[in-house]
Amino acid sequence: MTSFFQPPPEVLAFLFLKNFLYLEVLAVLALFRVILGEGLARYPAALALALASAGILTTFAPALGWDQGAVYVSASRLLSGNGGMSALLVPTVLFAISGVLPRARWRWLDVLHGLILAVLLGLWWWTS
């Protein structure tokens, strides 16, 4: 039995994945695609890496004491828009685009991306 002060484990898993794991994994996958990919596939992956890195930096900015100023406020507002999912799905779409372009290489990156995206969307559906 759960109460208001003890949420169900799937809610905790969703919040942990959404706030502390998804963008980090996506950034690592995008970094691999940028370094090891070829041709046009590297550009959307680089943009996904930049957006994921900005999201990670915004998430951890208060712990680093960087939570002052207009840039942080704007980034934080963007990161929390639509329950925080839009900031996750935009770099996801860019990384998915990099996976369908020719000469993307390392298709296991797309498999890992699909798995973590399926878990995120499944937990989002389950908790809403």
C-alpha positions, 0 to 999 in steps of 0.5 A, spaced: 500 500 500 502 506 498 501 513 501 502 520 499 509 520 502 511 513 499 509 513 492 509 507 488 516 504 485 514 505 478 513 513 479 520 513 483 523 509 477 520 514 472 522 520 475 529 517 476 529 515 469 526 522 466 531 527 471 537 523 472 538 518 467 535 519 460 539 525 458 545 522 460 545 516 456 542 519 450 548 524 451 553 518 451 550 515 445 550 521 441 557 522 443 559 515 440 555 517 433 559 523 433 565 520 434 564 514 430 559 516 425 560 518 418 557 523 413 551 527 415 549 522 420 554 526 425 550 533 425 543 531 428 547 527 433 551 533 434 545 537 435 542 532 440 549 531 444 548 539 445 541 539 447 542 533 452 548 536 455 545 543 456 539 539 459 544 535 464 547 542 465 541 545 467 539 539 471 545 539 476 546 547 475 543 548 482 548 543 485 554 547 482 551 554 484 550 556 477 542 557 478 543 565 478 541 569 472 536 569 466 540 563 462 539 558 467 531 561 469 530 560 461 533 553 461 530 551 467 523 553 464 524 549 457 527 543 461 520 543 465 515 544 460 510 539 458 512 535 465 519 535 462 518 530 457 519 535 451 526 537 453 527 529 452 523 528 446 527 533 442 534 531 442 531 524 442 528 525 435 534 528 433 538 522 435 533 518 431 534 522 425 541 521 425 540 513 425 536 513 419 541 517 415 546 513 410 552 511 413 550 512 420 554 506 423 554 502 429 546 500 429 547 498 436 546 505 438 540 505 435 537 499 439 540 502 445 536 508 444 530 504 442 530 500 448 531 506 453 526 510 449 521 504 450 522 504 457 521 512 458 515 512 454 512 505 458 513 508 464 510 515 462 504 511 460 504 507 466 504 513 471 499 518 467 
